[in-house]
Amino acid sequence: MSKKKLVRFKANKEFERLFEPSALDLIERDHELKGRWNSDFFKNNNDLVLELGCGRGEYTIGLARLNRDKNYIGVDIKGSRLFFGARVIEEERIHNACLVRSQIELVPAIFDREVSQIWLTFPDPRPDRVRRRLTAPNFLNRYRKILADDGTICLKTDSCELYEFTLDLAGKNNLEVLESTADLYASPLKDRMPQIQTQYEEKFLAAGKKICFLQFRLDRDVAPIRPKTSVSAPK
Ligand SMILES: C[S@@+](CC[C@H](N)C(=O)[O-])C[C@H]1O[C@@H](n2cnc3c(N)ncnc32)[C@H](O)[C@@H]1O
């Protein structure tokens, strides 16, 4: 491991607004703030919004700066990336944001049905591992366990394939699609979106890629994807 990473990991332990629960603990018992993030940590009753796979936390922090009347939590497994966000949150004293270092798979042990919105910003598209996509049914059904009634999912991606896949899942499962565009910056929706671009988005735009955006309500469980069955030819 590089020296830089070691320095960041050490610094991470000192940030007051970066939580690093161990995966083993979360498997054995729920996080102490589960169901109590607003009352015991943020100490208000504002909407709680998550960004899953937040990287350096740029989107989480951008949203928190824009909307002081909401609480934001970014989740990612990479401590060396979270370091940058945790440092900004501390330096700017952003009281309505914090970060959690964890696998997204474990969010049901960290949150209860207290989350009003989940952002998935530029998740890895996983072209060959459909079930590992952050919008695959097994992930959506985890998110459903932590979303309040009426909770929504926002997906911002440079991957048309991931966008189409998620839109298709929403359709097949009768989930209400609130917003949908395969080219955000050519759509009137762009003016209503938070004006935040992460380094990933800047890189994709510079490469001439289109950005897709999808928002849907997740108010029911999503059916697993059926493996394609091969039909054998009649004898
Ligand atoms: C392509 S980056 C995007 C980062 C950020 N959303 C942005 O736009 O700058 C994807 C991030 O998702 C995180 N990630 C992917 N799968 C994850 C998982 N199962 N649990 C936690 N983090 C995950 C990675 O560590 C990485 O930081």
The ligand as a Gaussian input file, in Angstrom:
#p B3LYP/6-31G(d) Opt

LIG

0 1
 C      -16.985000       5.515000     -10.658000
 S      -16.874000       5.955000      -8.985000
 C      -17.975000       7.333000      -8.858000
 C      -17.713000       8.164000      -7.627000
 C      -18.657000       9.362000      -7.417000
 N      -20.036000       8.969000      -7.357000
 C      -18.444000      10.424000      -8.454000
 O      -19.305000      10.625000      -9.321000
 O      -17.391000      11.062000      -8.395000
 C      -17.772000       4.621000      -8.216000
 C      -17.589000       4.576000      -6.703000
 O      -18.463000       3.572000      -6.198000
 C      -17.803000       2.886000      -5.149000
 N      -18.415000       1.550000      -5.021000
 C      -18.679000       0.672000      -6.025000
 N      -19.264000      -0.440000      -5.539000
 C      -19.359000      -0.261000      -4.191000
 C      -19.893000      -1.050000      -3.128000
 N      -20.447000      -2.251000      -3.362000
 N      -19.839000      -0.548000      -1.870000
 C      -19.282000       0.665000      -1.637000
 N      -18.782000       1.469000      -2.597000
 C      -18.819000       1.023000      -3.861000
 C      -16.348000       2.830000      -5.582000
 O      -15.488000       2.665000      -4.468000
 C      -16.182000       4.192000      -6.268000
 O      -15.676000       5.177000      -5.381000

